[in-house]
Amino acid sequence: MLREITKRQHEWLDKAVALRENVLAPNASEIDEFGRWPKENFDALKASGLWGIGVPEEFGGAGVDPLGIGLVLEQLARGCGSTAMAFGMHVNSFWPLAAVGTKEQNEKYIVPAMEKKLQATHANTERATGTQFWNFLSFAQKTKSGWLLNAEKAFVTSAGEADVYWFTGRPSEDAPLMAVNLWYLDASLGGWDITDEWHGLGLRGQRSARMVFKDIEVPDDAAFVADGSMLETAFPAILASLGATLIVNFLGMSQSLVDHTIKHVKNRVHQNTGLRLSQVDMVQDRIGAMQARVDATRELVYSALDLAGRESLESWMVPMIEAKSAVASTATYVAEQALHACGAQAYRGDGEVSRAYRDAIAAPIMAPSEDWCNILVGRALLDEPLFG
Ligand SMILES: Cc1cc2nc3c(=O)[nH]c(=O)nc-3n(C[C@H](O)[C@H](O)[C@H](O)COP(=O)(O)OP(=O)(O)OC[C@H]3O[C@@H](n4cnc5c(N)ncnc54)[C@H](O)[C@@H]3O)c2cc1C
């Protein structure tokens, strides 16, 4: 990365590199093979001092620093995509919650969550609206002292493992589709069920599932956004945290795929010629092109994150959305090159290249999808409303 980083960013980065090398990378193959929940990785993250990144120190977190958090998530994703995805959803939940919560709400909900090292995740996307994450069909009902929550959420990472759900829906049945509330939903209240645990091509250790939430009563102050304005009031925090977690995750997974491709081609020898694949210029060309794409994308992603930490939304909104589009097309490009460079050995399904390939190809489809990012950038440039 071609920029100077602060002392704290260095400290976070060093911790993330140590976690990647000593814990995440050594476990990654086995986690993928059995599609199991990476408990030991989360235990190590909880002990690392990085668990509260994204939450201000005054509320028990490790601090809010988009670039610093991006540095951490890239390393984690380079070691184990599944762990980074689930940890990213955790950071991406507490960060905007703490950003929009009142002091009283943060003291009641966020501070104890940080003390107890609770894990959060996003119960957000609905099957009815898919990648159009700004439209919600589900709605809550107001009760005398709180809210009655009901929804079916299509893809929830860390389903059943999380202690806290970032939970979204409309404030009432007659509210417009874009009127969204945000609740802090304590998983221990019950009332939720996993209805369909799906088995992804990749990211197999992050336990994603469809979930149904039925008649869960929460108190008034569990609504961190209660007037349907989440898309306006929480948007800067949502976009910054998305950039530092989800977008960077796919950068780390792309780098991981380059790493494993290099390892493979250095070890594969053709016995008729005695040449390693790494000595073939076609392969050298592909490796160079893969790394160049990842490095160029990294600069866009980190420039947007750097601005997100220091400037107003107008200066970094479009670069951040472009960064998601760029990271998606880079992941797709790197995946194609890796298959060409490694051949059938990479396609057999159970090797390191194959795991990194299957993880990386989720980049264009995870919301905001590459298609939608390009549309949103186009709308911004054409002075058209972003969401509709
Ligand atoms: C590994 C993984 C983990 C996830 N974790 C979570 C989570 O923790 N919490 C959560 O809430 N969600 C999560 N999601 C959901 C995710 O972010 C997406 O919202 C979801 O994948 C949308 O899928 P869909 O099939 O319903 O998309 P659809 O909306 O059916 O879209 C299908 C394709 O069509 C394209 N498309 C749709 N409409 C248009 C249009 N008008 N113009 C151009 N292109 C269009 C989309 O870009 C997409 O590529 C996860 C998804 C994955 C894959």
The ligand as an SDF file (V2000), in Angstrom:
LIG
                    3D

 53 58  0  0  0  0  0  0  0  0999 V2000
  -21.8380  -15.2420    1.2550 C   0  0  0  0  0  0  0  0  0  0  0  0
  -22.9850  -14.2960    1.4450 C   0  0  0  0  0  0  0  0  0  0  0  0
  -23.2100  -13.7610    2.7160 C   0  0  0  0  0  0  0  0  0  0  0  0
  -24.2620  -12.8690    2.9220 C   0  0  0  0  0  0  0  0  0  0  0  0
  -24.4610  -12.3700    4.1760 N   0  0  0  0  0  0  0  0  0  0  0  0
  -25.5180  -11.5550    4.4180 C   0  0  0  0  0  0  0  0  0  0  0  0
  -25.8040  -11.0890    5.7490 C   0  0  0  0  0  0  0  0  0  0  0  0
  -25.0770  -11.3760    6.7100 O   0  0  0  0  0  0  0  0  0  0  0  0
  -26.8830  -10.3210    5.9550 N   0  0  0  0  0  0  0  0  0  0  0  0
  -27.7070   -9.9590    4.9340 C   0  0  0  0  0  0  0  0  0  0  0  0
  -28.6690   -9.2530    5.1880 O   0  0  0  0  0  0  0  0  0  0  0  0
  -27.4800  -10.3820    3.6480 N   0  0  0  0  0  0  0  0  0  0  0  0
  -26.3890  -11.1560    3.3790 C   0  0  0  0  0  0  0  0  0  0  0  0
  -26.1580  -11.6190    2.0980 N   0  0  0  0  0  0  0  0  0  0  0  0
  -27.0790  -11.2040    1.0270 C   0  0  0  0  0  0  0  0  0  0  0  0
  -26.3980  -10.3820   -0.0700 C   0  0  0  0  0  0  0  0  0  0  0  0
  -25.7660   -9.2730    0.4160 O   0  0  0  0  0  0  0  0  0  0  0  0
  -27.3270  -10.0190   -1.2200 C   0  0  0  0  0  0  0  0  0  0  0  0
  -28.2820   -9.1140   -0.8500 O   0  0  0  0  0  0  0  0  0  0  0  0
  -27.9520  -11.2000   -1.7830 C   0  0  0  0  0  0  0  0  0  0  0  0
  -26.9100  -12.0520   -2.1920 O   0  0  0  0  0  0  0  0  0  0  0  0
  -28.8770  -10.8810   -2.9060 C   0  0  0  0  0  0  0  0  0  0  0  0
  -29.1050  -12.0480   -3.5930 O   0  0  0  0  0  0  0  0  0  0  0  0
  -30.3370  -12.3200   -4.5670 P   0  0  0  0  0  0  0  0  0  0  0  0
  -30.0330  -13.6240   -5.1520 O   0  0  0  0  0  0  0  0  0  0  0  0
  -31.6400  -12.1590   -3.8710 O   0  0  0  0  0  0  0  0  0  0  0  0
  -30.1900  -11.1580   -5.6390 O   0  0  0  0  0  0  0  0  0  0  0  0
  -31.2330  -10.6090   -6.7190 P   0  0  0  0  0  0  0  0  0  0  0  0
  -31.7930   -9.3240   -6.2480 O   0  0  0  0  0  0  0  0  0  0  0  0
  -32.1610  -11.6870   -7.1230 O   0  0  0  0  0  0  0  0  0  0  0  0
  -30.2420  -10.2670   -7.8990 O   0  0  0  0  0  0  0  0  0  0  0  0
  -29.6750  -11.2470   -8.7680 C   0  0  0  0  0  0  0  0  0  0  0  0
  -28.6930  -10.5760   -9.6990 C   0  0  0  0  0  0  0  0  0  0  0  0
  -29.3810   -9.6630  -10.5540 O   0  0  0  0  0  0  0  0  0  0  0  0
  -28.7820   -8.3800  -10.4840 C   0  0  0  0  0  0  0  0  0  0  0  0
  -29.8470   -7.3790  -10.5430 N   0  0  0  0  0  0  0  0  0  0  0  0
  -31.0100   -7.3760   -9.8430 C   0  0  0  0  0  0  0  0  0  0  0  0
  -31.7560   -6.2980  -10.1860 N   0  0  0  0  0  0  0  0  0  0  0  0
  -31.0310   -5.6120  -11.1010 C   0  0  0  0  0  0  0  0  0  0  0  0
  -31.2550   -4.3950  -11.8350 C   0  0  0  0  0  0  0  0  0  0  0  0
  -32.3920   -3.6800  -11.7170 N   0  0  0  0  0  0  0  0  0  0  0  0
  -30.3050   -3.9970  -12.6810 N   0  0  0  0  0  0  0  0  0  0  0  0
  -29.1690   -4.6940  -12.8420 C   0  0  0  0  0  0  0  0  0  0  0  0
  -28.8960   -5.8510  -12.1900 N   0  0  0  0  0  0  0  0  0  0  0  0
  -29.8200   -6.3060  -11.3230 C   0  0  0  0  0  0  0  0  0  0  0  0
  -28.0590   -8.3260   -9.1500 C   0  0  0  0  0  0  0  0  0  0  0  0
  -26.9620   -7.4410   -9.2300 O   0  0  0  0  0  0  0  0  0  0  0  0
  -27.6300   -9.7570   -8.9520 C   0  0  0  0  0  0  0  0  0  0  0  0
  -26.3570   -9.9680   -9.5370 O   0  0  0  0  0  0  0  0  0  0  0  0
  -25.1150  -12.5060    1.8490 C   0  0  0  0  0  0  0  0  0  0  0  0
  -24.8930  -13.0640    0.5720 C   0  0  0  0  0  0  0  0  0  0  0  0
  -23.8480  -13.9390    0.3700 C   0  0  0  0  0  0  0  0  0  0  0  0
  -23.6290  -14.5050   -1.0090 C   0  0  0  0  0  0  0  0  0  0  0  0
  1  2  1  0
  2  3  1  0
  2 52  2  0
  3  4  2  0
  4  5  1  0
  4 50  1  0
  5  6  2  0
  6  7  1  0
  6 13  1  0
  7  8  2  0
  7  9  1  0
  9 10  1  0
 10 11  2  0
 10 12  1  0
 12 13  2  0
 13 14  1  0
 14 15  1  0
 14 50  1  0
 15 16  1  0
 16 17  1  0
 16 18  1  0
 18 19  1  0
 18 20  1  0
 20 21  1  0
 20 22  1  0
 22 23  1  0
 23 24  1  0
 24 25  2  0
 24 26  1  0
 24 27  1  0
 27 28  1  0
 28 29  2  0
 28 30  1  0
 28 31  1  0
 31 32  1  0
 32 33  1  0
 33 34  1  0
 33 48  1  0
 34 35  1  0
 35 36  1  0
 35 46  1  0
 36 37  1  0
 36 45  1  0
 37 38  2  0
 38 39  1  0
 39 40  1  0
 39 45  2  0
 40 41  1  0
 40 42  2  0
 42 43  1  0
 43 44  2  0
 44 45  1  0
 46 47  1  0
 46 48  1  0
 48 49  1  0
 50 51  2  0
 51 52  1  0
 52 53  1  0
M  END
$$$$
